[in-house]
Amino acid sequence: MVGKYPVITLCGSTHFKDEFMEAQKRLTLEGNIVISVGLFGHTGDQEVWENMDEGTLTDTKEMIDDMHKRKIDMADGIYVINVGGYIGESTSSEIEYAKKYGKTVTYLEAISHH
């Protein structure tokens, strides 16, 4: 079994920092290699954005979104941190992307189909 660990990329709003950390620990202990977000833009990494002008900010956010798609490329599947059922725009596009490329998609909370 050594060397053949499934790779899982975490997706979701960076508002849910605690849940990301929790999922990262749990999935790692379950024998997965976990790829997480590079920074929590909504909670706690404000200093990253503070001195950027509008153009740099836009380019940086685009770069981070694109990097996350590359992280999905590297993974066998994604794990969606959908606290309270919340799935934002970026996360939705990441889920579509993952499905398009045949990745498994697992959710923290069961999806209710209304």
C-alpha positions as CSV (number, residue, x, y, z in Angstrom):
1,M,0.0,0.0,0.0
2,V,3.0,2.3,0.5
3,G,3.2,5.0,-2.1
4,K,-0.3,4.6,-3.5
5,Y,-2.3,7.1,-1.4
6,P,-5.3,8.8,-3.1
7,V,-4.7,12.5,-3.6
8,I,-7.6,14.8,-2.6
9,T,-7.9,18.5,-3.3
10,L,-10.0,20.5,-0.8
11,C,-12.5,23.0,-2.4
12,G,-14.8,25.5,-0.8
13,S,-15.1,29.0,0.5
14,T,-12.1,30.1,2.5
15,H,-14.5,31.5,5.0
16,F,-14.5,28.0,6.4
17,K,-10.9,28.0,7.6
18,D,-11.5,25.8,10.7
19,E,-13.4,23.2,8.6
20,F,-10.6,23.2,6.0
21,M,-8.0,22.4,8.8
22,E,-10.3,19.8,10.3
23,A,-10.9,18.0,6.9
24,Q,-7.2,18.2,6.1
25,K,-6.3,16.4,9.4
26,R,-9.1,13.8,9.1
27,L,-8.5,12.9,5.5
28,T,-4.7,12.7,6.1
29,L,-5.2,10.3,9.0
30,E,-7.5,8.3,6.7
31,G,-4.6,7.8,4.4
32,N,-5.0,10.5,1.7
33,I,-2.5,13.0,0.4
34,V,-4.4,16.3,0.9
35,I,-3.9,19.4,-1.2
36,S,-5.4,22.5,0.4
37,V,-5.8,26.2,-0.4
38,G,-2.6,28.3,-0.5
39,L,-4.2,31.0,1.6
40,F,-7.4,31.9,3.3
41,G,-8.3,35.1,1.5
42,H,-11.5,35.6,3.4
43,T,-10.3,34.7,6.9
44,G,-7.0,35.7,8.3
45,D,-4.8,36.4,5.3
46,Q,-5.8,40.0,4.8
47,E,-2.2,41.3,4.7
48,V,-1.9,39.6,1.4
49,W,-4.4,41.9,-0.3
50,E,-3.8,45.1,1.6
51,N,-1.1,46.8,-0.5
52,M,-2.3,45.6,-3.9
53,D,-3.7,47.9,-6.5
54,E,-6.9,46.8,-8.3
55,G,-5.1,45.3,-11.3
56,T,-2.6,43.3,-9.2
57,L,-5.5,42.1,-7.0
58,T,-7.5,40.8,-10.1
59,D,-4.4,39.1,-11.6
60,T,-3.5,37.5,-8.3
61,K,-7.1,36.2,-7.7
62,E,-7.1,34.8,-11.2
63,M,-3.8,33.2,-10.7
64,I,-5.0,31.6,-7.4
65,D,-8.1,30.3,-9.1
66,D,-6.1,28.8,-11.9
67,M,-3.6,27.2,-9.5
68,H,-6.6,25.6,-7.8
69,K,-7.6,24.1,-11.1
70,R,-4.1,22.7,-11.4
71,K,-4.4,21.3,-7.9
72,I,-7.5,19.5,-9.1
73,D,-5.6,18.2,-12.1
74,M,-3.1,16.6,-9.7
75,A,-5.7,15.0,-7.6
76,D,-7.8,11.8,-7.8
77,G,-10.8,13.7,-6.4
78,I,-12.0,16.7,-4.6
79,Y,-13.6,17.2,-1.2
80,V,-16.0,20.1,-1.0
81,I,-16.2,22.0,2.3
82,N,-19.9,23.0,2.0
83,V,-20.7,24.2,5.5
84,G,-24.4,24.8,5.9
85,G,-24.8,23.7,2.3
86,Y,-22.9,26.8,1.0
87,I,-21.2,26.5,-2.3
88,G,-20.1,29.7,-3.9
89,E,-19.4,30.6,-7.5
90,S,-15.7,29.5,-7.6
91,T,-16.4,26.3,-5.8
92,S,-19.2,25.5,-8.2
93,S,-16.9,26.0,-11.2
94,E,-14.3,23.8,-9.5
95,I,-16.9,21.0,-9.0
96,E,-17.9,21.2,-12.7
97,Y,-14.2,21.1,-13.6
98,A,-13.5,18.1,-11.4
99,K,-16.5,16.2,-12.9
100,K,-15.5,17.1,-16.4
101,Y,-12.1,15.4,-15.9
102,G,-13.5,12.4,-14.1
103,K,-12.4,13.2,-10.6
104,T,-14.4,11.9,-7.6
105,V,-16.4,14.6,-5.8
106,T,-17.2,14.1,-2.1
107,Y,-19.0,16.6,0.2
108,L,-18.5,17.5,3.8
109,E,-22.2,17.8,4.2
110,A,-24.8,15.8,2.3
111,I,-26.3,17.6,-0.6
112,S,-30.0,18.1,-0.3
113,H,-31.8,18.2,-3.7
114,H,-34.8,20.5,-3.4
